[in-house]
Amino acid sequence: MDKDPETRKLLEKILSVLKLTNSKVIEEQKQSILKNEIKKKIYDLCDGKHTVNDIAVEIKTTQPNVSYHLSSLLESGLVLYDDVGGKKYYFKSLE
């Protein structure tokens, strides 16, 4: 994700509109995805301060396992990331 504050503000506004117009569908999708315990733990750690490796250490699993589950969270749009100095910091897109 671009670090430009204006781009981030625009994306946040777009997500807000989508959230309002599709809130029920989004919430159903979110609940379905987060039924998986590992995905839920990973999602909970997506606060903009954790990389894949940080998350793996926190939940005591491997980096490939976290990457696998993060890919579905990214595809669903529940999680985005900031690329800072070559490291990706993951954050929730809908909160």
ABEGO torsion letter per residue (X at the ends): XBABAAAAAAAAAAAAAAAAAAAAAAAAAAAAAAABAAAAAAAAABAGABBAAAAAAAAGBBAAAAAAAAAAAAAAGABBBBBBGGBBBBBBAAX
